[in-house]
Amino acid sequence: MKAEDWALFINICASVTGFLKVFPHRMEEFISLVPTLCLLLANKTDMLRKNVAVLIAKLASNEVCKKEIVKHHGLEVLMSLKGKV
């Protein structure tokens, strides 16, 4: 992706995180994003990683989403980055 596409993706992550703060009952609708988010969390850096980490943490507050995140090793990666993001 081009740099401007990554910038847009960062804004989308922040928007989805904000949306889920207001509508937590809709979290499971975003479960299909989990594999991609976990891959990005493990392989990207800086603001992209930070925004992905925040979104994954928000999704992990839902048990169904958390199981999917664990399945894709997202919590392991998140914990390994603690203090680095």
FIDOMAR-37861 format. One record per residue (C-alpha): residue number from 1; residue in one letter; x, y, z. Coordinates in nm, 3 decimals. Example, Ala and Ser with C-alpha at 12.3 -4.5 7.8 and 13.67 -1.06 7.14 Angstrom:
<lomars>
(1; A; (1.230; -0.450; 0.780))
(2; S; (1.367; -0.106; 0.714))
</lomars>
This chain:
<lomars>
(1; M; (0.000; 0.000; 0.000))
(2; K; (0.102; 0.360; -0.052))
(3; A; (0.184; 0.587; 0.242))
(4; E; (-0.145; 0.776; 0.210))
(5; D; (-0.334; 0.446; 0.223))
(6; W; (-0.159; 0.356; 0.550))
(7; A; (-0.246; 0.701; 0.687))
(8; L; (-0.610; 0.637; 0.598))
(9; F; (-0.591; 0.293; 0.763))
(10; I; (-0.459; 0.454; 1.084))
(11; N; (-0.759; 0.690; 1.084))
(12; I; (-0.996; 0.400; 1.019))
(13; C; (-0.855; 0.208; 1.317))
(14; A; (-0.907; 0.512; 1.539))
(15; S; (-1.260; 0.559; 1.404))
(16; V; (-1.355; 0.195; 1.461))
(17; T; (-1.212; 0.211; 1.813))
(18; G; (-1.422; 0.520; 1.884))
(19; F; (-1.728; 0.359; 1.730))
(20; L; (-1.687; 0.053; 1.953))
(21; K; (-1.661; 0.273; 2.264))
(22; V; (-2.006; 0.408; 2.184))
(23; F; (-2.155; 0.084; 2.050))
(24; P; (-1.977; -0.203; 2.232))
(25; H; (-2.260; -0.443; 2.145))
(26; R; (-2.143; -0.426; 1.779))
(27; M; (-1.790; -0.561; 1.839))
(28; E; (-1.856; -0.903; 1.690))
(29; E; (-1.936; -0.738; 1.356))
(30; F; (-1.565; -0.654; 1.330))
(31; I; (-1.432; -1.003; 1.405))
(32; S; (-1.337; -1.058; 1.040))
(33; L; (-1.071; -0.787; 1.081))
(34; V; (-0.887; -0.979; 1.354))
(35; P; (-0.653; -1.190; 1.135))
(36; T; (-0.537; -0.885; 0.940))
(37; L; (-0.505; -0.672; 1.254))
(38; C; (-0.292; -0.939; 1.423))
(39; L; (-0.067; -0.965; 1.119))
(40; L; (-0.021; -0.587; 1.107))
(41; L; (0.043; -0.573; 1.481))
(42; A; (0.325; -0.822; 1.444))
(43; N; (0.482; -0.672; 1.132))
(44; K; (0.431; -0.295; 1.128))
(45; T; (0.567; -0.016; 1.346))
(46; D; (0.499; 0.331; 1.479))
(47; M; (0.153; 0.490; 1.454))
(48; L; (0.009; 0.206; 1.251))
(49; R; (0.107; -0.049; 1.515))
(50; K; (-0.015; 0.177; 1.795))
(51; N; (-0.360; 0.223; 1.642))
(52; V; (-0.391; -0.146; 1.559))
(53; A; (-0.290; -0.233; 1.917))
(54; V; (-0.556; -0.003; 2.061))
(55; L; (-0.821; -0.154; 1.835))
(56; I; (-0.718; -0.510; 1.921))
(57; A; (-0.727; -0.424; 2.292))
(58; K; (-1.077; -0.280; 2.250))
(59; L; (-1.197; -0.589; 2.060))
(60; A; (-1.044; -0.815; 2.326))
(61; S; (-1.295; -0.681; 2.579))
(62; N; (-1.553; -0.898; 2.399))
(63; E; (-1.511; -1.270; 2.476))
(64; V; (-1.598; -1.389; 2.123))
(65; C; (-1.352; -1.144; 1.969))
(66; K; (-1.092; -1.228; 2.231))
(67; K; (-1.103; -1.597; 2.133))
(68; E; (-1.038; -1.500; 1.771))
(69; I; (-0.754; -1.270; 1.875))
(70; V; (-0.597; -1.548; 2.083))
(71; K; (-0.636; -1.788; 1.789))
(72; H; (-0.424; -1.551; 1.578))
(73; H; (-0.170; -1.488; 1.858))
(74; G; (-0.273; -1.123; 1.885))
(75; L; (-0.261; -1.110; 2.264))
(76; E; (0.085; -1.269; 2.266))
(77; V; (0.214; -1.006; 2.026))
(78; L; (0.036; -0.731; 2.220))
(79; M; (0.195; -0.843; 2.546))
(80; S; (0.539; -0.867; 2.385))
(81; L; (0.504; -0.505; 2.273))
(82; K; (0.392; -0.377; 2.612))
(83; G; (0.581; -0.056; 2.681))
(84; K; (0.703; -0.035; 2.319))
(85; V; (0.381; 0.088; 2.160))
</lomars>
